[in-house]
Amino acid sequence: MDRECAQLLPPVCAVLGDSRQLVADDTFLEKFLDWFKTLTETESSLHLLQENPCLTELITCVLKLKDPSSSTLSFILRLTGIFTASESCFQYLQQRELLNSLFGEEGPLSSALWEEASVRSGWVQGVHTMTQHQSAIHFLCNCGAIDVIFTLQGDPSLFVASAANRLLVHILTFSLQSFQTKPVNIKDCDWPICAQKLIPHLEESLKSSSASRIKQSLKLLTSVFGCCHDLWTEVLWSQLSEPITYLLENEPFNAGNSLVDLFLSMARSPVFSCPECSLWKSASYALEHLNPAQAGCLSAGILKLQECPQAVRMQALSVLLQPMDCVLKAASQPLEYPGLLNNSLSDSATIETLLSCRSSCASLLCQTLAHLEELLYLTYMPVNLPHIPLLKSVVTVLQFGTGLATPASSLGSKISRILIGCFRVQRSALDILGAFSHWESHSVFMGSVSDILLAYLKSPDTSPTVLKKSFQATLKWLVRLSEAPSSRDYWLQTEQFFRDLFLVLQKRLCSHCWEIRDSALEFLTLLVKHLRDCYIFTEKEEFRQVLVSSEVPKFTEDLLEDPESYVRASAVLAMGQLSFLTHLNSKIPSTENGNGKEVKKKSIVAQLQEILVTDSEGFPRRAVISVFIDWLRDGHTDVLKDTEQFVSSVLQVVNCDLDWEVKAGGLELAEVFSAKTLGRVGLAGCPYVSVVSAATRSTQLNESLQIFYRVKLFEFLFGALCDCDRPVAQKACSILIALKAELCDENSLKEGLSAEHSFPEAHGIAWLEKTLRRWSSCAEPCPIGIANEAGSQNPNDILLVLRTIDLEGLNKSLNRSSDHIENSPQSLLQDILATVGTLEENEADCY
């Protein structure tokens, strides 16, 4: 602790210990605790107390108060916990008989303040922080605190109950951490007294009739087995497996979800990896006796395990697949798809009953589909899923959702009535349908998959959210197929799908619902971008011809004037990608004005630039900048015609934009342009190229500076550096630092500057703003070589400013938090003293 804080601490402690003084804001106390947590990590807690006796006096003073505030008492409990985490400090305070007055029966437990949840929470947090050594564990056992924690497990405050449960987990695992060898049994006399108190309590709670006590105990065990993988956990399980088995046999549904969490937590522990372990017998029993939803969660968890008996794994697979098997059999199927499971399980009637009810059918199918989707995305799956029948069952669910499936039984008729219009199930089924693209081939797609996707894309009954999922699933399949080796026959089949798809897109781009138009544009953008970038996809020209022959490009261009700003932004992004493939400039037809004269339509570049200038919403303008960055980076033909003019015009517009994200995009454009320019002239080329001579480098430097001068790059960057939006200034500063490293070495600077220029000291923002005002006051910049001061910018003066400005200092300042001065321990202590007694004057809490 520094000297200033040590001087301020005594009066602050005096204020906190005086019930007549009111601290205006409890957040001061939280910051005070955070400060001492940091201090005790670097300094001795005992040394802090000895050097600052006011802290001990504060604890003593609060304990003597007749009616302390609940926030102050909670604060003292937590503060004491921070100090007593050190065993030496624990002994120091115990000798002064303070700990029993705080955490024992003599403390808040017997006072009226114990009714306050904040006091109980502070007590639990203080105890938790304190129990970092065996002395604290023995103290808790001797002072009756363990029984208090047991009671707090059922506290009406969920925060306190949860904290008490975590505390018991910590106490049990910490007290047993020295037991690395497996004890003979749970009643081994060498087990710590604390553990001997905890384990019977758990056993009693598991056998109780209270559902809340059972769930709390199961939650505690789940945490214990999850965080501790020592051998004693196996003995703990052997002691508690009997009451848990009893729960499975008699009340599996009340505690089913907690039992699932417990079994999966244990199954992930290497202690229980042995196939002969009794855990697997209990897990198998649970798969049979839990309800289908709970058994499905347990099955999905088991199927993700690397170590598991094969019999349990196959049982879990059968349980998880059973709802899909029932759906598949409920619809008329060809003979090659009889079902997913060869042998029906004994409780298939339960599944059919749930599928016959509207509420349970949707919930069961959504959960099952979500679990199966997770398994499909696993890089390594310990069990082989029956992909083709499972895919067929998913397609069947989607067919039921649109009325395309033919029911084969009364169950099928009920499922059909439930799933038609059930958007929740349709979304889940489309998600897993997209996941199947990682596993299946082109031939599978060209069958029922492409048909059901087109059906959902075409259907007028498809909701906007379901349509979005349909587009996403379609994109996943098309991306996957484009990356696989193909043949001419495959393209001939896929070509018809693309033609059908673009017909659907034309319709969706004209939808009255803006969400649908936006989803269609997003899909089109991602599809074109991927196929444009995919080197394996060899049918790019054929795809381009199919696209151009449709009305999709025209409708997309029309949406640049959509009344909805989100749609205009998506249309901008889509046109940015389409322009690479479709050569739109040459395809746009001319129009006639009222006099019959032909009027040439604007190019896509001109249209996007007009949006950047005139659109009142930020989203379309940000999209334009994003497109321009891609064009510049990827070498768009329209940009390559006159790159300098393109960049200059864009930066000029962006410089006047009030949206900081547009300016940030303009800075990224400037960064790409400067990197390309320096690379082209040889200043930022390959690192393996031999070192160039001083004369050559001077020529390269001058050439790059001339280019930057013509596009007014530095004028834009310096202006952004002075911007009031921190992200803009930070980005500009980082770009300027990189340019300074390339352009402003000592030799190049001396050659580029005139004789009368000297090397002034580094300047800050105020000097830069003054220089920029001088530049802007010149209607026309003076020709190169004429100017002799920074008031009329030329390449040499720009270089001088770049060299003079203190970019490193500005960068450090910009990256510093805005409250770096106020957010200090000294400032905190001063604030506590300054706000004492102002609570009544300032009742409005600024937080």
Rosetta blueprint (number, residue, H / E / L):
1 M L
2 D L
3 R H
4 E H
5 C H
6 A H
7 Q H
8 L H
9 L H
10 P H
11 P H
12 V H
13 C H
14 A H
15 V H
16 L H
17 G L
18 D L
19 S L
20 R L
21 Q L
22 L L
23 V L
24 A L
25 D L
26 D L
27 T H
28 F H
29 L H
30 E H
31 K H
32 F H
33 L H
34 D H
35 W H
36 F H
37 K H
38 T H
39 L H
40 T H
41 E H
42 T H
43 E L
44 S L
45 S H
46 L H
47 H H
48 L H
49 L H
50 Q H
51 E H
52 N L
53 P H
54 C H
55 L H
56 T H
57 E H
58 L H
59 I H
60 T H
61 C H
62 V H
63 L H
64 K H
65 L L
66 K L
67 D L
68 P L
69 S L
70 S H
71 S H
72 T H
73 L H
74 S H
75 F H
76 I H
77 L H
78 R H
79 L H
80 T H
81 G H
82 I H
83 F H
84 T H
85 A L
86 S L
87 E H
88 S H
89 C H
90 F H
91 Q H
92 Y H
93 L H
94 Q H
95 Q H
96 R L
97 E L
98 L L
99 L H
100 N H
101 S H
102 L H
103 F H
104 G L
105 E L
106 E L
107 G L
108 P H
109 L H
110 S H
111 S L
112 A H
113 L H
114 W H
115 E H
116 E L
117 A H
118 S H
119 V H
120 R H
121 S H
122 G H
123 W H
124 V H
125 Q H
126 G H
127 V H
128 H H
129 T H
130 M H
131 T L
132 Q L
133 H L
134 Q H
135 S H
136 A H
137 I H
138 H H
139 F H
140 L H
141 C H
142 N H
143 C L
144 G L
145 A H
146 I H
147 D H
148 V H
149 I H
150 F H
151 T H
152 L H
153 Q L
154 G L
155 D L
156 P L
157 S L
158 L H
159 F H
160 V H
161 A H
162 S H
163 A H
164 A H
165 N H
166 R H
167 L H
168 L H
169 V H
170 H H
171 I H
172 L H
173 T H
174 F H
175 S H
176 L L
177 Q L
178 S L
179 F L
180 Q L
181 T L
182 K L
183 P L
184 V L
185 N L
186 I L
187 K L
188 D L
189 C L
190 D L
191 W L
192 P L
193 I H
194 C H
195 A H
196 Q H
197 K H
198 L H
199 I H
200 P H
201 H H
202 L H
203 E H
204 E H
205 S H
206 L H
207 K L
208 S L
209 S L
210 S L
211 A H
212 S H
213 R H
214 I H
215 K H
216 Q H
217 S H
218 L H
219 K H
220 L H
221 L H
222 T H
223 S H
224 V H
225 F H
226 G H
227 C H
228 C L
229 H L
230 D L
231 L L
232 W H
233 T H
234 E H
235 V H
236 L H
237 W H
238 S H
239 Q H
240 L H
241 S H
242 E H
243 P H
244 I H
245 T H
246 Y H
247 L H
248 L H
249 E H
250 N H
251 E L
252 P L
253 F L
254 N L
255 A L
256 G H
257 N H
258 S H
259 L H
260 V H
261 D H
262 L H
263 F H
264 L H
265 S H
266 M H
267 A H
268 R L
269 S L
270 P H
271 V H
272 F H
273 S L
274 C L
275 P L
276 E L
277 C L
278 S H
279 L H
280 W H
281 K H
282 S H
283 A H
284 S H
285 Y H
286 A H
287 L H
288 E H
289 H H
290 L L
291 N L
292 P H
293 A H
294 Q H
295 A H
296 G H
297 C H
298 L H
299 S H
300 A H
301 G H
302 I H
303 L H
304 K L
305 L L
306 Q L
307 E L
308 C L
309 P L
310 Q H
311 A H
312 V H
313 R H
314 M H
315 Q H
316 A H
317 L H
318 S H
319 V H
320 L H
321 L H
322 Q H
323 P H
324 M H
325 D H
326 C H
327 V H
328 L H
329 K H
330 A H
331 A E
332 S L
333 Q L
334 P L
335 L L
336 E L
337 Y L
338 P L
339 G L
340 L L
341 L L
342 N L
343 N L
344 S L
345 L L
346 S L
347 D L
348 S H
349 A H
350 T H
351 I H
352 E H
353 T H
354 L H
355 L H
356 S H
357 C L
358 R H
359 S H
360 S H
361 C H
362 A H
363 S H
364 L H
365 L H
366 C H
367 Q H
368 T H
369 L H
370 A H
371 H H
372 L H
373 E H
374 E H
375 L H
376 L H
377 Y L
378 L L
379 T L
380 Y L
381 M L
382 P L
383 V L
384 N L
385 L L
386 P L
387 H H
388 I H
389 P H
390 L H
391 L H
392 K H
393 S H
394 V H
395 V H
396 T H
397 V H
398 L H
399 Q H
400 F H
401 G H
402 T H
403 G L
404 L L
405 A L
406 T L
407 P E
408 A L
409 S L
410 S H
411 L H
412 G H
413 S H
414 K H
415 I H
416 S H
417 R H
418 I H
419 L H
420 I L
421 G L
422 C L
423 F H
424 R H
425 V H
426 Q H
427 R H
428 S H
429 A H
430 L H
431 D H
432 I H
433 L H
434 G H
435 A H
436 F H
437 S H
438 H H
439 W L
440 E L
441 S L
442 H H
443 S H
444 V H
445 F H
446 M H
447 G H
448 S H
449 V H
450 S H
451 D H
452 I H
453 L H
454 L H
455 A H
456 Y H
457 L H
458 K H
459 S L
460 P L
461 D L
462 T L
463 S L
464 P H
465 T H
466 V H
467 L H
468 K H
469 K H
470 S H
471 F H
472 Q H
473 A H
474 T H
475 L H
476 K H
477 W H
478 L H
479 V H
480 R H
481 L H
482 S H
483 E L
484 A L
485 P L
486 S L
487 S L
488 R H
489 D H
490 Y H
491 W H
492 L H
493 Q H
494 T H
495 E H
496 Q H
497 F H
498 F H
499 R H
500 D H
501 L H
502 F H
503 L H
504 V H
505 L H
506 Q H
507 K H
508 R H
509 L H
510 C L
511 S L
512 H L
513 C L
514 W H
515 E H
516 I H
517 R H
518 D H
519 S H
520 A H
521 L H
522 E H
523 F H
524 L H
525 T H
526 L H
527 L H
528 V H
529 K H
530 H H
531 L H
532 R H
533 D H
534 C L
535 Y L
536 I L
537 F L
538 T L
539 E L
540 K H
541 E H
542 E H
543 F H
544 R H
545 Q H
546 V H
547 L H
548 V H
549 S H
550 S L
551 E L
552 V H
553 P H
554 K H
555 F H
556 T H
557 E H
558 D H
559 L H
560 L H
561 E H
562 D L
563 P L
564 E L
565 S H
566 Y H
567 V H
568 R H
569 A H
570 S H
571 A H
572 V H
573 L H
574 A H
575 M H
576 G H
577 Q H
578 L H
579 S H
580 F H
581 L H
582 T H
583 H L
584 L H
585 N H
586 S H
587 K H
588 I L
589 P L
590 S L
591 T E
592 E E
593 N L
594 G L
595 N L
596 G L
597 K L
598 E E
599 V E
600 K L
601 K L
602 K L
603 S L
604 I H
605 V H
606 A H
607 Q H
608 L H
609 Q H
610 E H
611 I H
612 L H
613 V H
614 T H
615 D L
616 S L
617 E L
618 G H
619 F H
620 P H
621 R H
622 R H
623 A H
624 V H
625 I H
626 S H
627 V H
628 F H
629 I H
630 D H
631 W H
632 L H
633 R H
634 D H
635 G L
636 H L
637 T H
638 D H
639 V H
640 L H
641 K L
642 D L
643 T H
644 E H
645 Q H
646 F H
647 V H
648 S H
649 S H
650 V H
651 L H
652 Q H
653 V H
654 V H
655 N L
656 C L
657 D L
658 L L
659 D L
660 W H
661 E H
662 V H
663 K H
664 A H
665 G H
666 G H
667 L H
668 E H
669 L H
670 A H
671 E H
672 V H
673 F H
674 S H
675 A H
676 K H
677 T H
678 L H
679 G H
680 R H
681 V H
682 G L
683 L L
684 A L
685 G L
686 C L
687 P L
688 Y L
689 V L
690 S L
691 V L
692 V L
693 S L
694 A H
695 A H
696 T H
697 R H
698 S H
699 T H
700 Q H
701 L H
702 N H
703 E H
704 S H
705 L H
706 Q H
707 I H
708 F H
709 Y H
710 R H
711 V L
712 K L
713 L H
714 F H
715 E H
716 F H
717 L H
718 F H
719 G H
720 A H
721 L H
722 C L
723 D L
724 C L
725 D L
726 R H
727 P H
728 V H
729 A H
730 Q H
731 K H
732 A H
733 C H
734 S H
735 I H
736 L H
737 I H
738 A H
739 L H
740 K H
741 A H
742 E H
743 L H
744 C L
745 D L
746 E H
747 N H
748 S H
749 L H
750 K H
751 E H
752 G H
753 L L
754 S L
755 A L
756 E L
757 H L
758 S L
759 F L
760 P L
761 E L
762 A L
763 H E
764 G L
765 I H
766 A H
767 W H
768 L H
769 E H
770 K H
771 T H
772 L H
773 R H
774 R H
775 W H
776 S H
777 S H
778 C L
779 A L
780 E L
781 P L
782 C L
783 P L
784 I L
785 G L
786 I L
787 A L
788 N L
789 E L
790 A L
791 G L
792 S L
793 Q L
794 N L
795 P H
796 N H
797 D H
798 I H
799 L H
800 L H
801 V H
802 L H
803 R H
804 T H
805 I E
806 D L
807 L H
808 E H
809 G H
810 L H
811 N H
812 K H
813 S H
814 L H
815 N L
816 R L
817 S L
818 S L
819 D L
820 H L
821 I L
822 E L
823 N L
824 S L
825 P H
826 Q H
827 S H
828 L H
829 L H
830 Q H
831 D H
832 I H
833 L H
834 A H
835 T L
836 V L
837 G L
838 T L
839 L L
840 E L
841 E L
842 N L
843 E L
844 A L
845 D L
846 C L
847 Y L
